[in-house]
Amino acid sequence: MIEVFLFVNPLGTTCYETEKIIESFSNERDEKVKVRFIPLLNFHTIGNIMKEKENQTLSNRNQLYTDSFHASLAFQAASMQGKKKGRKFLMALQDKVINEGKDVTKELFTQIAELIKLDLEMFEEDFESDFTKAAFKKDQKLAQEMDIQNAPSCVLYPSGDDEYGYRLDTVITKQILHGFSDEKIQLKKTTPKHLSLIQMV
């Protein structure tokens, strides 16, 4: 089994494209590929998206942070009904915001939830719950443990063994993902934590 952790800003164009690469990579492998999308929200991820925008005011930066936070919570709420549902929700949200220019609103979240056939009442309850906020904070902690600061970033465990893995936080392509998955190099463990040496590419 191959395990992939993909850290994304839910409103990032590059993150959206990388998610599609990961999905395509997953479909091309003979092994089972376990993919986990993880929303990452920090100074770096917001700054990277702001670089793509013409109007880089403090007000717009604050709005982007708020929108990204709410989108992350909506993704977490959708994921409560299954990780595949969560990924489907996130990619549909990105398509609406990035490709169609829709504003990030609760109404948009509800429309997408209906579109992908989520239990709407459960989704709306989960979106407002403390449990969802706690899950988001847990993901931010995981990013810190893996020393992830930018999005998109990817951690790939070629054998599904969380002792050894690769971290990619520059260019993420299917060729690189296939290459590391086929290599299955055993890296020396260098830290007492459950994470080991994570090769930077």
C-alpha positions as CSV (number, residue, x, y, z in Angstrom):
1,M,0.0,0.0,0.0
2,I,1.2,3.5,-0.8
3,E,0.2,6.3,1.6
4,V,0.0,10.0,0.5
5,F,-0.5,13.0,2.7
6,L,-1.3,16.1,0.6
7,F,-1.3,19.4,2.4
8,V,-3.3,22.1,0.6
9,N,-4.8,25.5,1.0
10,P,-8.4,24.8,0.1
11,L,-8.6,28.0,-2.1
12,G,-5.2,27.7,-3.8
13,T,-5.0,27.2,-7.6
14,T,-1.7,25.3,-7.5
15,C,-3.1,23.1,-4.7
16,Y,-6.2,22.3,-6.9
17,E,-4.0,21.3,-9.8
18,T,-1.8,19.1,-7.5
19,E,-4.9,17.4,-6.1
20,K,-5.8,16.3,-9.7
21,I,-2.3,15.0,-10.2
22,I,-2.5,13.0,-7.0
23,E,-5.9,11.5,-8.0
24,S,-4.5,10.6,-11.4
25,F,-1.4,9.0,-9.9
26,S,-3.6,7.0,-7.5
27,N,-5.6,5.6,-10.4
28,E,-2.5,4.6,-12.3
29,R,-1.0,2.5,-9.5
30,D,-1.5,-1.3,-9.1
31,E,-1.2,-1.0,-5.3
32,K,-3.8,0.4,-3.1
33,V,-3.2,4.1,-2.6
34,K,-4.4,5.8,0.5
35,V,-4.7,9.5,0.0
36,R,-5.4,12.0,2.7
37,F,-6.0,15.7,1.8
38,I,-5.1,18.0,4.7
39,P,-6.0,21.7,4.8
40,L,-3.0,23.8,5.7
41,L,-3.6,27.4,6.8
42,N,-0.7,29.7,7.8
43,F,1.2,32.8,6.8
44,H,3.0,31.1,3.9
45,T,-0.1,29.5,2.3
46,I,-2.0,32.7,2.4
47,G,0.9,34.7,1.1
48,N,1.4,32.4,-1.8
49,I,-2.2,32.8,-2.9
50,M,-2.0,36.6,-2.4
51,K,0.9,36.7,-4.9
52,E,-1.5,35.5,-7.6
53,K,-4.0,38.4,-6.9
54,E,-3.9,41.9,-8.3
55,N,-5.3,43.6,-5.3
56,Q,-3.0,42.7,-2.4
57,T,-4.5,44.8,0.4
58,L,-4.5,43.8,4.1
59,S,-8.3,43.7,3.9
60,N,-8.2,41.2,1.0
61,R,-5.6,39.1,2.9
62,N,-7.8,39.0,6.0
63,Q,-10.8,38.0,3.8
64,L,-8.7,35.2,2.2
65,Y,-7.7,33.9,5.6
66,T,-11.3,33.9,6.8
67,D,-12.5,32.2,3.5
68,S,-9.8,29.6,3.7
69,F,-10.6,28.8,7.3
70,H,-14.3,28.4,6.6
71,A,-13.5,26.3,3.5
72,S,-11.2,24.1,5.7
73,L,-14.0,23.6,8.2
74,A,-16.5,22.8,5.4
75,F,-14.0,20.2,4.1
76,Q,-13.6,18.7,7.5
77,A,-17.4,18.5,7.9
78,A,-17.8,16.8,4.6
79,S,-15.0,14.4,5.5
80,M,-17.0,13.3,8.5
81,Q,-19.2,11.4,6.0
82,G,-16.2,9.7,4.4
83,K,-12.8,10.7,3.2
84,K,-13.8,10.3,-0.5
85,K,-16.8,12.5,0.1
86,G,-14.5,15.1,1.7
87,R,-12.1,15.0,-1.3
88,K,-15.1,15.3,-3.7
89,F,-16.4,18.3,-1.7
90,L,-13.1,20.0,-1.7
91,M,-12.5,19.7,-5.4
92,A,-16.0,20.8,-6.2
93,L,-15.6,23.8,-4.0
94,Q,-12.3,24.7,-5.7
95,D,-13.8,24.3,-9.1
96,K,-16.6,26.8,-8.2
97,V,-14.3,29.3,-6.5
98,I,-11.2,29.1,-8.8
99,N,-12.8,28.3,-12.2
100,E,-16.2,30.0,-11.8
101,G,-15.2,32.9,-9.6
102,K,-17.9,32.1,-6.9
103,D,-17.6,33.7,-3.5
104,V,-16.9,31.5,-0.5
105,T,-20.2,31.5,1.4
106,K,-22.2,29.0,3.6
107,E,-24.8,29.0,0.8
108,L,-22.1,27.7,-1.6
109,F,-21.1,25.0,0.9
110,T,-24.7,23.9,1.1
111,Q,-25.1,23.8,-2.7
112,I,-22.0,21.6,-3.1
113,A,-23.1,19.4,-0.2
114,E,-26.4,18.8,-2.0
115,L,-24.6,18.3,-5.3
116,I,-22.5,15.5,-4.0
117,K,-25.3,14.0,-2.0
118,L,-24.1,14.6,1.5
119,D,-26.5,14.3,4.5
120,L,-27.3,18.0,4.6
121,E,-28.5,18.2,8.2
122,M,-25.4,16.3,9.4
123,F,-23.1,18.5,7.3
124,E,-24.5,21.7,8.7
125,E,-24.3,20.4,12.3
126,D,-20.7,19.2,11.8
127,F,-19.7,22.5,10.2
128,E,-20.6,24.4,13.3
129,S,-19.3,21.8,15.8
130,D,-16.3,22.1,18.1
131,F,-15.3,18.6,17.0
132,T,-14.7,19.9,13.5
133,K,-12.6,22.8,14.7
134,A,-10.6,20.3,16.9
135,A,-10.0,18.1,13.8
136,F,-8.7,21.2,11.9
137,K,-6.3,22.0,14.7
138,K,-5.1,18.4,14.8
139,D,-4.3,18.7,11.1
140,Q,-2.3,21.9,11.7
141,K,-0.4,20.1,14.4
142,L,0.4,17.2,12.1
143,A,1.8,19.7,9.5
144,Q,4.1,21.1,12.2
145,E,5.3,17.6,13.2
146,M,6.1,16.9,9.5
147,D,7.7,20.3,9.2
148,I,5.3,21.3,6.5
149,Q,5.0,25.1,5.9
150,N,3.9,25.5,2.3
151,A,1.0,24.3,0.2
152,P,0.9,22.2,-1.8
153,S,3.3,19.8,0.0
154,C,3.2,16.1,-0.1
155,V,4.5,13.3,2.1
156,L,4.7,10.0,0.4
157,Y,5.2,6.6,2.2
158,P,6.0,4.2,-0.7
159,S,5.3,1.0,1.4
160,G,2.6,2.3,3.6
161,D,5.1,2.2,6.5
162,D,5.1,5.4,8.4
163,E,8.7,4.9,9.4
164,Y,10.1,5.9,6.1
165,G,8.9,8.5,3.6
166,Y,9.7,11.4,1.2
167,R,8.6,15.0,1.5
168,L,8.0,16.9,-1.7
169,D,7.4,20.6,-1.3
170,T,8.5,22.2,-4.5
171,V,7.4,20.5,-7.7
172,I,4.9,17.6,-7.4
173,T,4.5,15.6,-10.6
174,K,3.2,12.1,-11.4
175,Q,6.7,11.2,-12.6
176,I,8.3,12.0,-9.2
177,L,5.5,10.2,-7.3
178,H,5.8,7.1,-9.5
179,G,9.6,7.2,-9.2
180,F,9.6,7.2,-5.4
181,S,6.9,4.6,-5.2
182,D,8.9,2.3,-7.4
183,E,12.2,2.9,-5.6
184,K,11.0,1.8,-2.1
185,I,14.4,2.9,-0.6
186,Q,14.7,2.2,3.1
187,L,15.8,5.5,4.7
188,K,17.6,5.5,8.0
189,K,15.5,6.4,11.0
190,T,16.9,9.7,12.4
191,T,14.3,10.8,15.0
192,P,12.6,9.1,17.9
193,K,9.2,10.4,16.7
194,H,6.8,8.2,14.6
195,L,8.1,10.2,11.7
196,S,11.5,9.4,10.3
197,L,13.9,11.1,7.9
198,I,11.7,12.7,5.3
199,Q,13.7,13.4,2.2
200,M,13.2,16.9,0.8
201,V,13.0,17.2,-3.0
